[in-house]
Every structure is written in structure tokens, then in C-alpha cells.
Amino acid sequence: MVFWKRRMKTSFNVNNGYSCMFWTMVGFLLLLVIGLLDYYTGTEVSCSLFYVFPIALISWLISW
């Protein structure tokens, strides 16, 4: 079982050697940009769905 977990971690390494702090900062910057776009578009356009992308990206990359 330990071999399988180690094998999964090495075969699905998607963060390409970048640190968790780097991906966290990228996620916060993406959230900031989306938040500003959401603020400036007002109530005419809903950007709620776009908030999912940075959160999913960070969750995926930091979990490995």
C-alpha cells in the first residue's frame, strides 16, 4: 500500500517543481483579478462561476 501511494505521488506530479507558496500566491492573484472584474462589471454580469477555477487549481496543485 505504501508503494502504491508513493508511485501515485511521483507519477502525477503536476506542480512542476514549484513550491506550494508559489501556487498559493498565483491563486490569490487570480482571485484578486476575478474579484476586480466582478466588481467593475457590476450586477449586469455574474462572475461567480469563475471563482471556482483558482480554488480548484490551488486545491489540486497543493494537495500533491
Secondary structure, DSSP 8 states (H G I E B T S, - for coil): -HHHHHHHHHHT--STT--HHHHHHHHHHHHHHHHHHHHHHTTSS--GGGGHHHHHHHHHHHH-
